[in-house]
């Protein structure tokens, strides 16, 4: 049974604290099933990792430890609640960096135990998947989802809460990795995706002919490793003293290749499923060129496309609190009061059953 079957008015009111620490953002939020988001706070570690050109797991874990409790105080102040006023505490169980996940899980367990609240773990990607629904209460299942988050690129048919059918996924590099690795080849800073998009704004995508791997394949899978190799070849051809315009052109061509494949595969998934609703989630979903292409592709099909607000494309607390609340309301979560917790650094969303997701 999904919570769409149960009228909202009949559902018990739930106020859930969500804690997200899967990678390089510390996010907390309190979500109320009747009043919506009551408070949220986020700390990004971009400045911390910039000098290293990528996330350093040990530094990420230490920073989560330093940030999580001050952010908790901020969120509870915004919500005008005490910890004991809540109905549950949720944390990101996986996938993600093991050390970072342990920080959130351990803090969540301690908080839940101290207040006698139930504890549950949430799948990070399900949080992303549901984030557009958090922003648009009228949006609900079923729909096709394009998940482009960090190391994940996949198309899903979301039939109901917890019922996700994998339609296609990357066979090597994810779209986010293609953005980041290409940015690094171009000498751009961290995080690479947004930096490449900024450089691409002044470039001409047609100046370079880059491959679109699996663009015309019969399946709905993705592959971006070959594109990264092609970018490397062009960078070497340009040399260390490449003109600024040439670098901008190559950035634009790279962005065009990635977004064209994503949009084409998403449109193919809509046609094959017969659905007319596309939900886009994950950090790459913030790319404006991708949004332009998806808008055009869906308009041509008479379909609608929905995105989370830009602030919720990257990792955040609201998506974890909301996902937990939806599962609790639907009776799909096994919230625990024994406060034993675990993490799953590698956790395929396809393995998430309708009744799974809790520790």
N, C-alpha and C positions, 0 to 999 in steps of 0.2 A: 504494500500500500504506500502511496506517496502522499505528501501533505497537500497536494492539489485536490485529493479526494475529500479531505476534512476541511470544512469551512473555517476560514481564519478566525471568525468570531468565537468558534467553539474550541479553538486550540488554547491550551493554557499559556499564560504569559511567561516568557523566558527572557532572562537577561544573562548574556554569556560574555565572558572575557576571552578574547582570542590573543594568542601570543605567537608571533612569527619570527623565527630565527634560523631559517634554512640556509642562508648564505651571507650576504653582506648588507642586509637591512634588518634593523631591529624594529618590529612593528607590533603595536598593541592597540586593542580597540574593545569597546563594550557595545554590543548590539542588543537591542530590545525588540522582541518579536512583534510588538504593537507600535512602538514609537520610533523604530529604526535605529540608526546609529546615534549613540549618546556621547561618544567620545573616541578620539583616535590620536595616536602619536606615532611618529616615525623618525628614526635616525638612520641616515645613509652613511656607509663607510667609504664612499667614493674617494674622499680626500686621503683617508688612511691607506688605501691600496694603490693610489695613483702612481706613486714612485716605483712600484713594483710591476706595473703594467698588467696587473690582474689580481684576483683575490688570493691572499695568503691565509690559508685555513686557520692557523694558530692565532694570528692577529685578529681574525674575524671572531673567533670564539671568545678571546679576551675582551674584545670591545662589547660583545653582547652582554657579558657579565657586568661590565661597568655601566651599561645603558639601561638595562631592562627594568630595574626597580625605580629609578627616577621617572622613566616613561610611564610606569604603572601609576605612580602618584599623580602624574599629569592627567592621565586618562580618567582615573576615578574622580579627580577634581572636576573635570569637564562634565562627567556624568552625574555629579553630585550624589555619589553612592559610596558606601563602604564595601569592602570586600565581602562581608557577610550578607550584603543585600543581593548578591548575585545568585544565579541558579546553577551555574556550571563554569568550569575553567577548561578551555581548549588550547591545544598547542599543535604546532606542525610536527607530525610524526615522521614525515619523509615525503618525497626524496629530498636530499640535500647533503651538505657537508656534515659528517658525523659529529664532530666536536660542536659545531654551531647548533645542530639539532638537540644535542644533549643539554645545552644551556637552557633552551626554551622548555624542554620536557622536564628538566629537574626543577626549574623555578615554578612551572605550572603545578607540578605535583606537590611542592612545598606549600604553595598558596592554597591549593584545594584542600590539603590536609589541615592546614591551620584554621580554615573556615568551615570545615566539614562539608565541602561541596563536591559534587561528582566531577570526575576528570575524564576527558576524552581526547584522543589524538585525531588529527585531521590530515587527509592527503593534500599535500601542497598543490598539486595540479587540479584537484577538485575545487580547491579554494579559488584558483584562477578561473576555472570553468564557470563558476557561479557568480563571479564578480560583476558581470554585466546585469545579472538578475538583481543583485543588490542595488544597483544604481537605477534600475527600471522595474519597479514592483509589478507592473503589468505583464512583463515578459516571463514566460514559463516554458516548460517542456511541451512537445519535443522540438529539437532543432539540430542542425549540424554545427559543430564547433571546430574552429581552427585554433589550436593551442600552440602558441609560439613563445615559449618561455625558456630563456637561458639555453640549456642543452637539450631542450625538447621541441620537436616540431611534429605535430600529428593532427589528423582529421578524425573526428569522432561523430557518431550518430548518438546524440543524447536523447534517449527515449523517455526517461524519468530519472528522478533523483537516484543515483547509484547504479543506473542501468546504462552503461556506456559501451557502445560497439565501436571497436577500432576499425576505421576505414582505410587509413594509410598513415605511415610515419616515415621519418628519415632513416635511411639505411647507412648513413655515415654522419657527417657533420650536420648539425641543426642550423636553422636559418640564423639564429642569434650568434652561433659560433662563426658562421660565414661572415657576418657583419664584423664581429670583433677581430677575427684573424686577418681579414682584408684591411681593416683599419690599421692594424699593427704593421702590416706590410707597407702601408702608405706612410708610416711614421707618425701616426696619430696617437693621441693619448688614451687613457682609460677613463670611462668606459668607451669602448671602440664604436659601438653601434650609433649612439647619438653623435659622436664626433664625425663619423663618416657621413651621416645624414646632413650635418651642417656643411661639410665640405662639398657634398654633392649638390647643394642648393645653387652653387655658382658654376656648375659644370654642365656639359652637354653629353647626355647619355649615348648619343649616336656616334661619338668620336671613337669608341672602341667596340669591337664585336666580341662579346663574351658569350660563352655557352650557357644554355638553359637546361641543365641536366634533368632528364626524365619529364621534360615539359609535355612531350607527346606520347608518353608511355601509356599503356592501357590500364595500369594500376594507379592508385592514388598515393603512392609512396613518393618520398622526396630524396634528393641527393645533392649535396652542396660541396663535397670535397673537390670535385673536378673544377668547379668554379673558382675555388680558392687557389688551386694550382694555376689556373689561367691568369688570375690576378698577379700571382707571383711572377709569372713569365713576363707580363706587361711591365711590371715594376722594374725588373732586371733590364728590360729593353730600354726603358726610359733613363735608367742610370740614376746616380745619386744627385745629380744636378738637374733633375727634371723640372721644367717650368711649372709654376704654380697652377696655371690653367690646365696643363696636362694632368696633374694630380687630381684636380677637381673633376675633370672629365672622366677619369678612371673611377673615381668615387661614385659619380653619377651613373656610370655604366654598370658598376657592381650592384648598386642599389636597385637599378632597373631590372637586372637579371633576377635577383632574389625575389623582388616583389611580384614580378610577372609570373614566376613559377607558383608562388603562394596563391595568387589570385586565380590563376587558371585551375589549379587543383581544387581550390575551394568551390569554384563554379561547377567543376565536374562532379564533386561530391553532392552538391545540391541537385544537379540533374539526375544522378543515379538514385538518390534517395527519394526523390519526388517532393522533398521539403522546400519550403519557401522562406525559411528563417535561418540566418547564419549568425552565430555568436563568435566573436573574436576576443581572445584573452591572452595575456602574457605580455612581457616587456616589448617584444617586437611589434605588438599591436599598437604601440604608440607612434610608430613610423608613419608620417603623414603621407608619403608616397604610396605606401601599402594601403592606407585608408582610401586614397583616391582610386586606386585600381579596384579594390573590393567594392566600393560604392558603385563604380561603373559596371562591373561584372554582375552585381546583384540587380542593378536597375535593368540590365538587358534581359535578365531572367524573370523579371517581375517579382523578385525576392527582396527581403529586407535584411539589412545587416546591422548588428548591434555591437557596440564597443563599451568597455568600462570607461569612466573618466580617466584622463591621462594619469592622474595621481594614483589610480588603482591598477594601472597596467603592470607596474613593477610590484615586487613583493610588499605586502602590507598586512596589518592586523585585521582590518575590517573583513577581508575575504575569509580569514580563518574563523572569526567569531560568527560570521553569517553562515558559513558551511556547517559549522557545529550546530547552530540553532536550527537550521533546516532539517538536519538529521535527527535531532532530538524531537522536534515537533512531529516528524514522520514516523517516529518509533523505530528508526533504523540504526541508532547509535547505542552501543553497549557502554554507557558511561560507568566508570568504576569508582568505588569508594575504598578500595584497598590500597590505592595510590602507588601500586607498582606500575612502572611505565617502561616502554621500549621505544626504539626508533628504527626506522627503515631507510637508511641512506639511499638504497636502490629499491624503488617500489614502483612497479609498472601500474599505471592507472587502469589498464585492462584487467589487472588482478584484483581490483577493488570491487567487491561484490556489494549488493545493495545493503547488506547488513554488516559490512566491515567498516573500518575506519576508526575504531575506538580501541583504546588499550585496556 
